Amino acid sequence: MKPPAKNFPYPELLHAIGKFVTKRGMSNICVMEFENGVIVTGIVLYNTGETIGRRTETHVLSFDDLQRLIKGG
């Protein structure tokens, strides 16, 4: 498997995605690479005041988005 088209090293890419999902409180993550970036899907638990809610979030991250994440922005 070769690195994404913009040649981000996988360790840096996965570290940035890890920080991204942690910041959003996501768990049960699925990361799918495609020709223009990555798709990140996961579950977010939240407090409704009476119960704990659960929702699925999906984020499409372009190579520009990934570059910003890797640089810490």
trRosetta pair geometry for C-beta under 8 A, 3 or more apart (Angstrom, degrees):
i j d omega theta_ij theta_ji phi_ij phi_ji
3 7 5.3 75 98 -135 131 44
3 8 6.1 -166 178 63 119 50
3 9 6.5 -60 -113 -107 145 29
3 10 6.0 -134 -109 -44 92 82
3 13 7.7 160 -152 -15 99 144
4 7 7.1 -125 78 -41 64 18
4 8 5.5 7 49 33 113 96
4 13 6.9 131 5 -104 124 157
4 33 6.1 -137 -87 -153 98 122
4 37 7.5 37 -154 -123 143 28
4 38 7.5 -79 -88 -49 142 95
4 63 6.8 178 142 -104 132 103
4 66 7.6 19 77 96 164 169
5 35 6.6 50 -32 -167 133 63
5 36 8.0 -17 25 -98 136 30
5 63 6.8 -71 69 -83 98 145
6 63 4.5 137 -28 -159 140 130
6 66 7.3 156 54 80 144 126
6 67 6.9 -92 153 -65 157 106
8 12 5.9 -122 178 82 91 110
8 13 4.4 102 124 -67 124 109
8 63 7.8 -172 -23 -145 121 88
8 66 6.2 -91 -43 140 164 127
8 67 7.5 -141 -81 -85 123 65
8 70 6.3 -144 -140 -67 124 154
9 12 4.7 77 69 13 92 106
9 13 6.7 -168 88 -10 43 91
10 13 5.4 -58 -137 41 34 114
10 14 5.8 27 167 -15 71 108
11 14 6.2 -58 -141 41 25 104
11 15 6.2 28 157 -22 62 109
12 15 5.7 -55 -146 35 29 113
12 16 6.4 28 156 -17 64 106
12 70 5.3 48 155 -139 109 114
13 16 6.0 -58 -152 36 28 108
13 17 6.4 23 153 -15 64 108
13 38 7.8 128 177 -29 117 146
13 66 6.4 1 -132 -169 90 123
13 70 6.8 -35 -90 -82 49 116
14 17 5.5 -51 -142 40 36 111
14 18 6.1 46 153 -26 65 103
14 31 7.8 165 -116 67 82 174
15 18 5.5 -52 -151 32 30 117
15 19 6.7 29 152 -16 63 101
15 70 8.0 84 74 -121 96 72
16 19 5.8 -52 -151 35 33 109
16 20 6.4 38 148 -23 64 106
16 66 6.6 110 101 -159 146 70
16 69 3.9 108 176 132 121 106
16 70 4.6 -70 -63 -79 149 57
17 20 5.3 -51 -148 34 36 119
17 21 6.4 28 157 -13 68 104
17 31 6.0 44 171 -108 157 141
17 38 6.9 -47 -96 95 134 156
17 40 6.2 -178 -156 -91 109 136
17 61 7.7 -159 -103 33 93 163
17 66 8.0 -16 -63 -124 89 94
17 69 7.2 63 -65 142 47 152
18 21 6.2 -57 -144 39 28 101
18 22 6.2 28 157 -18 63 110
19 22 5.7 -57 -144 39 29 113
19 23 6.2 35 157 -24 64 106
19 69 7.1 166 70 -172 112 99
20 23 6.0 -57 -153 31 24 112
20 24 6.8 5 155 -2 60 111
20 40 6.9 105 107 58 130 177
20 59 7.6 -135 157 82 128 158
20 61 7.6 -15 -157 -79 170 149
20 69 5.8 -22 -61 -137 118 137
21 24 5.9 -66 -149 48 34 103
21 26 4.1 -85 -163 60 89 117
21 29 5.4 -8 -137 -95 162 138
21 40 6.4 -136 -73 176 106 136
21 42 5.9 80 -143 1 117 162
22 25 7.5 36 -176 -72 32 32
22 26 7.7 -83 -60 41 22 77
24 42 7.8 122 97 70 120 127
24 44 6.5 -76 148 -96 91 124
24 57 6.8 -114 157 81 139 161
25 44 5.5 80 95 -139 96 91
25 45 7.1 -107 148 48 116 68
25 46 7.9 103 103 -75 146 78
26 29 5.9 83 129 -82 113 97
26 40 7.6 86 115 150 169 110
26 42 3.4 78 180 98 116 142
26 43 6.7 127 -157 61 69 37
26 44 5.6 -49 -95 -74 64 82
26 57 6.3 -101 -100 54 118 120
27 42 6.0 147 59 -179 22 113
27 43 5.4 -40 68 67 77 92
27 44 7.8 137 17 -89 74 36
27 45 7.4 2 21 -8 120 101
28 42 5.6 145 77 -149 64 75
28 43 4.6 31 47 12 119 111
29 40 6.6 -24 -158 -165 102 89
29 41 7.2 144 -154 80 51 48
29 42 4.3 -21 -96 -87 65 118
30 40 7.5 157 81 -154 52 43
30 41 4.7 -10 56 61 100 98
30 42 7.0 176 17 -70 64 66
31 38 5.7 -6 -171 -178 91 126
31 39 7.4 158 -155 80 43 51
31 40 5.4 -7 -104 -103 76 75
32 38 6.5 152 78 -161 44 71
32 39 4.6 -9 59 55 100 100
32 41 7.7 20 1 4 105 104
33 37 7.9 -136 -146 126 59 30
33 38 5.2 -37 -100 -102 56 85
34 37 6.6 4 62 61 83 52
34 38 7.1 149 19 -104 71 32
34 39 6.6 40 -3 -14 115 101
36 62 6.0 -41 152 -131 94 77
36 63 6.7 -110 180 -17 53 95
37 60 6.6 95 87 173 132 74
37 61 5.0 -157 168 98 127 58
37 62 4.4 -115 -61 -126 145 26
37 63 5.3 -135 -86 -42 84 57
37 65 6.7 44 -140 46 141 109
37 66 6.2 179 -142 -22 93 120
38 60 7.9 178 93 -153 40 47
38 61 5.2 -5 61 59 82 103
38 66 6.8 91 15 -76 107 128
39 58 6.5 -6 -176 -170 99 97
39 59 7.3 162 -157 83 52 47
39 60 5.4 -21 -105 -103 78 68
39 61 7.5 176 -89 20 27 74
40 58 7.2 161 85 -153 49 49
40 59 4.8 -10 59 59 97 97
40 61 6.4 32 -3 -7 109 117
41 56 6.6 6 -173 -179 96 101
41 57 7.1 178 -146 91 52 49
41 58 4.6 -10 -100 -103 88 82
41 59 7.8 -177 -74 22 44 62
42 56 7.3 177 95 -149 24 65
42 57 6.1 -14 63 58 71 88
43 54 6.0 -11 -169 -168 108 98
43 55 7.3 152 -153 80 60 33
43 56 5.9 -40 -97 -98 62 63
43 57 7.8 145 -113 16 14 78
44 54 7.4 157 80 -153 46 49
44 55 5.4 -19 60 64 94 84
44 56 7.7 154 16 -107 79 15
44 57 5.4 41 -13 -12 120 119
45 52 5.6 -2 -173 176 105 111
45 53 7.1 153 -158 81 52 49
45 54 5.5 -20 -103 -98 68 74
46 52 7.2 151 76 -162 31 63
46 53 4.9 -22 66 63 86 99
46 54 7.8 172 22 -78 72 29
46 55 7.1 -2 10 10 116 105
47 52 6.1 -39 -99 -107 56 64
47 53 7.4 171 -99 16 4 84
48 51 5.3 5 44 58 117 69
48 52 7.2 177 6 -108 88 12
48 53 4.8 90 -46 -31 110 111
61 65 4.2 -132 -161 96 78 134
61 66 5.4 100 144 -57 115 83
61 69 7.3 -8 -161 -13 140 142
62 65 4.7 105 49 5 69 100
62 66 7.0 -130 99 -2 40 88
63 66 5.4 -51 -144 39 36 114
63 67 6.3 43 153 -25 65 101
64 67 5.6 -49 -147 31 32 114
64 68 6.7 32 153 -17 62 103
65 68 5.8 -57 -155 35 32 110
65 69 6.4 31 150 -18 66 107
66 69 5.5 -53 -146 37 35 113
66 70 6.2 35 155 -20 68 104
67 70 5.8 -52 -146 35 30 110
67 71 6.4 20 157 -10 64 110
68 71 6.0 -63 -146 44 29 104
68 73 4.3 -81 -171 74 85 110
69 72 7.7 52 179 -65 29 17
69 73 7.3 -91 -69 59 24 66
